[in-house]
Amino acid sequence: MNRMWRQSLLALPSVGVSILPKLACPACWPAYAGLLTSTGLGFLISAVYLLPLKKKIEVFSAGCSTCQETIELVKRLSGSSHEVLVHDMQKSEVASKAKQYGVRSVPAVVIDGKLAGCCAGRGPDEQILRSALTS
């Protein structure tokens, strides 16, 4: 029994080395997935803490120029790392959804179900939106 524990402990540094870069290098993920699977640790691949966090960003718009500017800003800042949905406030079901989030004016941005404060003034504030996306 003692020998088995020693062998298990010897594997821990290699597991740690294989997991750390997985957090930083998306291009290397297939290689790390293969390594973890071959060592019998394939269950770590599907763990939430090893996957990048993708935020759901909803933009409520009325189609005005300020709304279009906000949509373009959100898409530019989020890139392909987040899911961006644009809602048209002309539709009644969208208006009721906006009311649930506490939207009182457009454009409005909701990030993971929380109303962002980036659009409270005369148009979108890029710094506030950027910090909301990174937090």
C-alpha positions in Angstrom: 0.0 0.0 0.0 2.8 2.4 0.8 4.4 1.9 -2.6 1.1 2.8 -4.3 0.9 6.1 -2.5 4.5 7.0 -3.5 3.7 6.3 -7.1 0.6 8.5 -6.9 2.5 11.3 -5.3 5.1 11.2 -8.0 2.4 11.8 -10.6 1.2 15.0 -8.9 3.9 17.4 -10.2 3.3 16.2 -13.8 -0.4 16.7 -13.4 0.1 20.2 -12.0 2.4 21.1 -14.9 -0.1 19.8 -17.4 -3.0 21.7 -15.9 -1.4 25.2 -15.4 -0.8 25.9 -19.1 -4.3 24.7 -20.0 -5.5 27.9 -18.3 -3.3 30.1 -20.4 -2.9 28.5 -23.9 -6.1 27.6 -25.7 -4.2 26.5 -28.8 -2.5 23.8 -26.6 -5.8 22.4 -25.1 -6.1 19.4 -27.4 -2.6 18.3 -26.4 -3.3 18.7 -22.7 -6.6 16.9 -23.1 -4.7 13.9 -24.7 -2.2 14.0 -21.9 -4.8 14.1 -19.2 -6.8 11.3 -20.8 -3.8 9.1 -21.3 -2.9 9.4 -17.6 -6.4 8.5 -16.5 -7.3 12.0 -15.5 -9.6 12.8 -18.4 -12.4 13.7 -16.0 -10.5 17.0 -15.4 -11.1 18.2 -18.9 -14.8 18.8 -18.4 -14.4 20.5 -15.0 -15.8 24.1 -15.0 -12.7 25.6 -13.5 -10.5 24.5 -16.4 -12.8 26.0 -19.1 -12.8 29.7 -20.0 -15.7 31.6 -18.6 -18.0 32.8 -21.4 -20.3 35.7 -20.4 -23.7 36.2 -21.8 -24.1 39.8 -23.0 -27.5 41.2 -23.9 -27.9 44.6 -25.6 -31.4 46.2 -25.5 -31.8 48.5 -28.5 -34.4 50.7 -30.1 -32.5 51.0 -33.4 -31.2 54.5 -32.9 -27.6 55.6 -33.7 -26.6 55.5 -30.0 -27.9 52.0 -29.8 -26.0 51.0 -32.9 -22.8 52.5 -31.5 -23.3 50.5 -28.3 -23.9 47.3 -30.2 -20.6 47.8 -32.2 -18.7 48.7 -29.0 -20.0 45.6 -27.2 -19.1 43.3 -30.1 -15.7 44.9 -30.5 -14.8 44.5 -26.8 -16.3 41.1 -26.4 -14.7 39.6 -29.5 -15.5 35.9 -29.9 -14.9 35.1 -26.2 -18.4 36.1 -25.1 -22.0 35.5 -26.4 -23.6 38.7 -27.5 -27.4 38.9 -28.1 -29.1 42.0 -29.5 -32.7 42.6 -28.5 -35.1 44.8 -30.3 -37.3 46.8 -27.8 -40.1 47.1 -30.4 -41.1 43.5 -29.5 -43.4 43.1 -26.4 -41.6 40.0 -25.1 -38.3 41.8 -25.2 -39.7 44.8 -23.4 -41.0 42.5 -20.6 -37.6 40.9 -20.3 -35.9 44.3 -20.2 -38.3 45.3 -17.4 -37.2 42.2 -15.4 -33.6 43.3 -15.6 -34.5 46.8 -14.5 -33.9 48.5 -17.9 -35.3 52.0 -17.9 -33.7 53.5 -21.1 -32.0 52.3 -24.2 -29.4 51.4 -25.1 -28.9 49.1 -22.1 -26.3 46.3 -21.6 -27.0 43.3 -19.4 -24.0 41.0 -18.5 -24.9 37.6 -17.1 -28.3 38.8 -15.9 -27.0 42.1 -14.3 -27.6 45.5 -15.7 -24.3 47.2 -16.5 -23.8 50.8 -15.7 -22.0 51.6 -19.0 -24.9 53.3 -20.7 -26.3 55.6 -18.0 -25.1 58.9 -19.5 -25.2 60.2 -23.1 -24.1 57.0 -24.7 -21.9 54.0 -23.8 -18.8 54.4 -21.6 -16.1 52.2 -22.9 -14.1 52.0 -19.6 -17.1 51.0 -17.5 -18.1 48.4 -20.1 -14.5 47.0 -20.3 -14.3 46.7 -16.5 -17.7 44.9 -16.4 -16.6 42.4 -19.0 -13.4 41.6 -17.1 -14.9 41.3 -13.7 
